């Protein structure tokens, strides 16, 4: 038996029922090719947006009709699952398909008789591929192996979001569910006000963390070889330069569009993952350790398969090095009413978002507004609105 193959028979015959379902996640990087086939045979330009349709329509429909997946692997199987390289290959395979789809999309832009709406639809598909690619980078960037950390930067190059590699691991995980974290949304803060705050705040934070790290090692910030920001951004510059050199300058605006859409998708997930949640302070003024109740949890099966169990976010923050296949459902964590795809779309419409999520947030904290991370500019209005209800 290959050493990478888990020996399930030594653990009471248990096997992972989702073992081969993780491959469904590869539908996303394959969506540009699927889009071409659908447009070619159905003659409907709408299908250039196949990637977006898979995430925004197909995935929520499956989630709506499938049972919630609250099952967890047995404790004595966690090490076996962690050591099973098959699950790593599922994430590794995303990257070549991601880049094949990007090159194919660029070729489609310059070779097909597309109108502006169709070109935008294809950019939306590639944006979803890039956005989920940031999620693949998220999974890879948390690991200790050099190859996985390097692959994380490669996955981020399409969206030009290399600073995520630094800020997420060193900043977000340390400051999550506090007012200091640019990637933690506050109650009353709309997605549209959160977006610039998290994009620019995370960028500034990443520069600060990397500058401090290099300073401790006696190296200059401008050292391309050792600066994780500069070499990640350099990958994006080389990628975009190569694509423009091959396909021409006409693709550059669409490359920018797909990168913006990938970032919006990623930050949409950030917006909902910790919305309004707040860690308590100790007597010395420091924050308590991160616990499962400081992240929103979701057990919707299809969106978890597409996002490498990202929706089991409570366990991820409690155990950041744990691989996606071993992340557990946390019943004590606040629960989302739907999968990420539905809620990211809902976040685009702040009144609907507040109607759905604010009552759940208040219930989670027993209507004690002092325990909630409230947007400073909305504090007075929210206190006036909900104090009487409490």
C-alpha positions as CSV (number, residue, x, y, z in Angstrom):
1,X,0.0,0.0,0.0
2,X,1.3,3.5,-0.9
3,X,2.4,5.4,2.1
4,X,0.1,8.3,1.1
5,X,-3.0,6.1,1.2
6,X,-4.9,6.3,4.5
7,X,-5.3,3.0,6.2
8,X,-9.0,3.2,7.0
9,X,-9.4,-0.4,8.0
10,X,-7.3,0.2,11.1
11,X,-9.8,2.8,12.3
12,X,-13.0,0.8,12.5
13,X,-13.6,0.9,8.8
14,X,-14.4,4.6,8.7
15,X,-13.9,6.4,5.3
16,X,-14.4,9.9,4.3
17,X,-17.8,10.1,2.5
18,X,-16.8,13.3,0.8
19,X,-13.4,12.0,-0.3
20,X,-14.1,12.2,-4.1
21,X,-16.7,15.0,-3.8
22,X,-13.9,17.5,-3.3
23,X,-13.1,17.1,-7.0
24,X,-16.4,19.0,-7.7
25,X,-14.5,22.1,-6.7
26,X,-12.6,21.9,-10.0
27,X,-15.8,22.8,-11.9
28,X,-15.0,26.4,-11.1
29,X,-11.6,26.6,-12.8
30,X,-13.0,24.6,-15.7
31,X,-15.9,27.0,-16.1
32,X,-14.3,29.1,-18.9
33,X,-14.1,26.0,-21.0
34,X,-17.6,25.0,-20.1
35,X,-18.8,28.5,-21.0
36,X,-17.4,28.1,-24.5
37,X,-19.1,24.8,-25.0
38,X,-22.5,26.2,-23.8
39,X,-22.2,29.3,-26.0
40,X,-21.1,27.3,-29.0
41,X,-24.0,24.9,-28.8
42,X,-26.8,27.0,-27.3
43,X,-25.9,30.3,-29.0
44,X,-26.6,32.3,-26.0
45,X,-23.9,34.8,-24.9
46,X,-25.2,34.8,-21.3
47,X,-23.3,31.5,-20.8
48,X,-20.0,33.3,-21.0
49,X,-20.9,34.0,-17.3
50,X,-21.0,30.3,-16.5
51,X,-18.5,30.6,-13.6
52,X,-20.7,33.3,-12.0
53,X,-23.8,31.2,-12.7
54,X,-22.3,28.1,-11.1
55,X,-21.6,30.0,-7.9
56,X,-24.6,32.3,-7.8
57,X,-27.3,29.9,-9.1
58,X,-26.3,26.2,-9.2
59,X,-24.5,26.1,-5.9
60,X,-27.3,27.8,-3.9
61,X,-29.9,25.5,-5.5
62,X,-28.0,22.4,-4.5
63,X,-27.5,23.8,-1.0
64,X,-31.2,24.6,-0.7
65,X,-32.3,21.0,-1.5
66,X,-29.4,19.1,0.1
67,X,-29.3,18.3,3.8
68,X,-26.9,20.3,6.0
69,X,-23.6,18.5,6.6
70,X,-23.0,18.6,10.3
71,X,-20.9,15.4,10.3
72,X,-17.3,15.4,11.6
73,X,-14.5,12.9,11.1
74,X,-13.7,10.8,14.2
75,X,-10.9,12.3,16.4
76,X,-8.7,9.2,15.8
77,X,-9.0,9.9,12.0
78,X,-7.8,13.5,12.0
79,X,-4.1,12.6,11.7
80,X,-4.8,10.1,9.0
81,X,-6.7,12.6,7.0
82,X,-4.1,15.3,7.5
83,X,-1.4,13.0,6.2
84,X,-3.4,11.8,3.1
85,X,-1.7,13.6,0.2
86,X,-4.8,13.1,-2.0
87,X,-6.4,16.1,-0.4
88,X,-3.4,18.3,-1.1
89,X,-3.5,17.2,-4.8
90,X,-7.1,18.4,-5.0
91,X,-5.9,21.9,-4.2
92,X,-2.7,21.7,-6.2
93,X,-4.8,20.7,-9.3
94,X,-6.8,23.9,-9.0
95,X,-3.8,26.1,-10.1
96,X,-2.9,24.6,-13.5
97,X,-6.6,24.6,-14.4
98,X,-6.9,28.2,-13.1
99,X,-4.2,29.4,-15.4
100,X,-5.3,27.3,-18.3
101,X,-8.7,29.0,-18.0
102,X,-7.2,32.4,-17.8
103,X,-5.1,31.9,-20.9
104,X,-8.2,30.4,-22.7
105,X,-10.3,33.4,-21.6
106,X,-7.7,35.9,-23.0
107,X,-7.8,34.0,-26.3
108,X,-11.6,34.1,-26.3
109,X,-11.5,37.9,-25.8
110,X,-9.4,38.4,-28.9
111,X,-10.7,35.6,-31.2
112,X,-14.4,35.5,-30.7
113,X,-17.0,38.0,-32.0
114,X,-18.1,39.2,-28.6
115,X,-20.1,42.3,-27.7
116,X,-19.1,44.3,-24.6
117,X,-21.7,42.5,-22.4
118,X,-20.4,39.1,-23.4
119,X,-16.8,40.2,-22.7
120,X,-17.9,41.4,-19.3
121,X,-19.7,38.1,-18.7
122,X,-16.5,36.2,-19.5
123,X,-14.6,38.6,-17.1
124,X,-17.1,37.6,-14.4
125,X,-16.4,34.0,-15.0
126,X,-12.6,34.6,-14.8
127,X,-13.2,36.8,-11.7
128,X,-15.0,33.9,-9.9
129,X,-12.1,31.6,-10.9
130,X,-9.6,34.1,-9.5
131,X,-11.7,34.7,-6.4
132,X,-12.0,31.0,-5.6
133,X,-8.3,30.9,-6.4
134,X,-7.7,33.3,-3.6
135,X,-9.5,30.8,-1.4
136,X,-7.2,28.0,-2.7
137,X,-4.3,30.3,-1.8
138,X,-5.8,30.8,1.6
139,X,-5.7,27.0,2.2
140,X,-2.2,26.7,0.8
141,X,-0.8,29.7,2.6
142,X,-1.6,28.4,6.0
143,X,0.6,25.4,5.6
144,X,4.2,24.9,6.8
145,X,5.6,23.3,3.6
146,X,7.6,25.6,1.3
147,X,5.9,24.3,-1.9
148,X,2.4,25.1,-0.6
149,X,3.4,28.6,0.5
150,X,4.9,29.3,-2.9
151,X,1.8,27.9,-4.7
152,X,-0.3,30.3,-2.6
153,X,1.5,33.2,-4.2
154,X,1.0,31.7,-7.6
155,X,-2.8,31.4,-7.0
156,X,-2.9,35.0,-5.9
157,X,-1.1,36.4,-9.0
158,X,-4.2,36.3,-11.2
159,X,-6.1,38.7,-8.9
160,X,-3.0,40.9,-8.2
161,X,-3.8,40.4,-4.5
162,X,-0.4,39.1,-3.3
163,X,-0.5,41.1,0.0
164,X,-3.3,38.7,1.2
165,X,-0.5,36.1,1.7
166,X,1.0,38.4,4.4
167,X,-1.9,40.2,6.0
168,X,-4.2,37.2,6.3
169,X,-1.8,35.0,8.2
170,X,0.0,37.6,10.3
171,X,-2.6,40.2,10.7
172,X,-6.2,38.9,10.3
173,X,-5.7,35.8,12.4
174,X,-4.1,37.8,15.2
175,X,-6.7,40.6,15.2
176,X,-9.9,38.9,14.0
177,X,-13.1,39.9,15.7
178,X,-11.7,43.1,17.0
179,X,-12.1,46.7,15.9
180,X,-8.4,46.7,14.9
181,X,-8.9,44.2,12.1
182,X,-9.6,45.7,8.7
183,X,-11.0,42.3,7.5
184,X,-13.7,42.1,10.3
185,X,-16.9,43.8,9.4
186,X,-18.8,45.8,12.1
187,X,-22.5,45.7,12.8
188,X,-24.1,48.5,10.8
189,X,-21.3,48.7,8.3
190,X,-22.4,48.0,4.7
191,X,-20.4,45.9,2.4
192,X,-19.8,49.0,0.2
193,X,-18.2,50.9,3.1
194,X,-16.4,47.8,4.3
195,X,-14.8,47.1,0.9
196,X,-12.5,50.1,0.7
197,X,-11.7,49.9,4.4
198,X,-10.6,46.3,4.1
199,X,-8.8,46.6,0.8
200,X,-6.6,49.6,1.7
201,X,-6.4,48.7,5.4
202,X,-5.2,45.2,4.7
203,X,-2.6,46.6,2.2
204,X,-1.3,49.0,4.8
205,X,-1.2,46.3,7.4
206,X,0.6,43.9,5.1
207,X,3.3,46.5,4.4
208,X,3.7,47.2,8.0
209,X,4.0,43.5,9.0
210,X,6.5,42.7,6.2
211,X,8.6,45.8,6.9
212,X,8.8,44.8,10.6
213,X,9.7,41.2,9.7
214,X,12.5,42.1,7.3
215,X,13.8,44.7,9.8
216,X,14.1,42.1,12.5
217,X,16.2,40.1,10.0
218,X,18.4,43.1,9.1
219,X,17.1,43.2,5.5
220,X,15.8,46.0,3.4
221,X,12.1,46.2,2.5
222,X,13.1,46.5,-1.1
223,X,14.8,43.1,-1.1
224,X,12.8,41.3,-3.9
225,X,14.1,37.9,-3.0
226,X,13.0,38.0,0.7
227,X,10.1,40.4,0.6
228,X,6.9,38.3,0.4
229,X,4.9,41.3,-0.9
230,X,7.3,42.3,-3.6
231,X,7.9,38.9,-5.0
232,X,4.1,38.1,-4.9
233,X,3.3,41.3,-6.8
234,X,6.2,40.6,-9.2
235,X,4.4,37.4,-10.2
236,X,1.3,39.4,-11.1
237,X,3.4,41.9,-13.1
238,X,5.1,39.1,-15.0
239,X,1.8,37.3,-15.6
240,X,0.0,40.3,-16.9
241,X,3.0,41.4,-19.0
242,X,3.2,37.9,-20.6
243,X,-0.6,37.9,-21.4
244,X,-0.5,41.4,-22.9
245,X,2.6,40.5,-24.9
246,X,0.8,37.4,-26.4
247,X,-2.7,38.7,-26.8
248,X,-2.3,42.5,-27.1
249,X,-3.3,45.5,-25.0
250,X,-7.0,45.1,-25.7
251,X,-7.2,42.4,-23.0
252,X,-5.7,44.6,-20.2
253,X,-9.0,46.3,-19.2
254,X,-10.7,43.0,-18.9
255,X,-7.8,41.6,-16.9
256,X,-8.4,44.5,-14.5
257,X,-12.1,43.8,-14.4
258,X,-11.7,40.2,-13.6
259,X,-9.2,41.0,-10.8
260,X,-11.6,43.6,-9.3
261,X,-14.4,41.0,-9.4
262,X,-12.1,38.4,-7.7
263,X,-11.3,40.8,-5.0
264,X,-14.9,41.7,-4.5
265,X,-15.8,38.0,-4.2
266,X,-13.0,37.4,-1.6
267,X,-13.9,40.5,0.4
268,X,-17.6,39.5,0.3
269,X,-16.6,36.3,2.1
270,X,-14.5,38.4,4.6
271,X,-17.5,40.6,5.2
272,X,-19.8,37.9,6.3
273,X,-17.3,35.6,8.1
274,X,-17.0,37.8,11.3
275,X,-19.8,40.4,10.9
276,X,-20.4,42.1,14.2
277,X,-18.5,39.5,16.2
278,X,-16.2,40.7,19.0
279,X,-13.7,39.1,21.3
280,X,-13.9,40.1,25.0
281,X,-11.0,42.0,26.6
282,X,-9.0,40.6,29.6
283,X,-8.2,42.8,32.6
284,X,-4.9,43.7,31.2
285,X,-6.6,45.1,28.1
286,X,-5.5,42.3,25.7
287,X,-8.1,40.3,23.8
288,X,-9.1,36.8,24.7
289,X,-8.0,33.9,22.5
290,X,-9.9,33.3,19.4
291,X,-12.7,30.8,19.9
292,X,-15.3,29.2,17.6
293,X,-17.9,31.7,18.5
294,X,-15.9,34.5,16.9
295,X,-16.6,33.3,13.4
296,X,-19.9,32.6,11.6
297,X,-20.2,28.9,10.6
298,X,-22.1,27.3,7.7
299,X,-22.7,23.6,7.0
300,X,-24.2,24.0,3.5
301,X,-22.6,21.1,1.7
302,X,-22.2,22.3,-1.9
303,X,-20.7,25.7,-1.2
304,X,-18.3,24.0,1.3
305,X,-17.2,21.6,-1.4
306,X,-16.5,24.5,-3.8
307,X,-14.7,26.5,-1.1
308,X,-12.6,23.8,0.5
309,X,-14.6,23.9,3.8
310,X,-14.0,27.6,4.2
311,X,-17.5,27.9,5.7
312,X,-16.4,25.8,8.6
313,X,-14.6,29.0,9.5
314,X,-15.0,28.7,13.2
315,X,-12.8,25.7,13.4
316,X,-10.4,27.2,11.0
317,X,-9.7,30.2,13.2
318,X,-9.5,28.1,16.3
319,X,-7.1,25.7,14.5
320,X,-5.5,27.7,11.6
321,X,-3.0,25.0,10.6
322,X,-5.7,22.3,10.2
323,X,-6.3,21.2,6.7
324,X,-9.6,21.7,5.0
325,X,-10.7,18.0,5.0
326,X,-10.4,17.8,8.8
327,X,-12.3,21.0,9.7
328,X,-15.2,20.4,12.0
329,X,-18.7,21.7,12.3
330,X,-19.0,23.8,15.4
331,X,-22.6,23.8,16.9
332,X,-21.7,26.4,19.5
333,X,-20.6,28.9,16.8
334,X,-23.2,31.4,15.3
335,X,-24.8,29.8,12.3
336,X,-25.3,31.4,8.9
337,X,-28.8,31.0,7.3
338,X,-27.3,30.1,3.9
339,X,-24.0,29.4,2.1
340,X,-21.5,32.0,1.2
341,X,-22.7,32.4,-2.4
342,X,-26.2,33.5,-1.3
343,X,-25.0,35.7,1.5
344,X,-22.3,37.5,-0.6
345,X,-25.1,38.4,-3.1
346,X,-27.3,39.5,-0.1
347,X,-24.5,41.7,1.2
348,X,-24.7,43.8,-2.0
349,X,-28.1,45.0,-0.8
350,X,-27.5,46.5,2.7
351,X,-31.1,46.8,3.8
352,X,-31.7,43.1,3.0
353,X,-28.5,42.1,4.7
354,X,-29.3,43.9,7.9
355,X,-32.8,42.4,8.0
356,X,-31.4,38.9,7.7
357,X,-28.2,39.1,9.8
358,X,-28.7,41.8,12.5
359,X,-31.4,39.8,14.3
360,X,-29.1,36.7,14.3
361,X,-26.2,38.7,15.6
362,X,-28.3,40.2,18.4
363,X,-29.6,36.8,19.4
364,X,-26.1,35.4,19.5
365,X,-25.1,38.0,22.1
366,X,-28.4,38.0,24.0
367,X,-29.2,41.5,22.8
368,X,-26.2,42.8,24.8
369,X,-25.0,45.5,22.5
370,X,-21.9,46.1,24.6
371,X,-20.5,42.7,23.4
372,X,-21.0,43.5,19.7
373,X,-18.5,45.0,17.3
374,X,-20.5,48.1,16.2
375,X,-19.6,50.5,13.4
376,X,-18.6,53.7,15.2
377,X,-20.7,56.0,13.0
378,X,-23.8,53.8,13.5
379,X,-23.4,53.2,17.2
380,X,-25.8,55.9,18.5
381,X,-28.5,54.9,16.0
382,X,-28.2,51.2,16.7
383,X,-28.1,51.7,20.4
384,X,-31.3,53.8,20.2
385,X,-33.0,51.3,17.9
386,X,-32.2,48.1,19.8
387,X,-31.8,49.1,23.5
388,X,-35.6,49.2,23.9
389,X,-35.9,45.8,22.2
390,X,-33.4,44.3,24.6
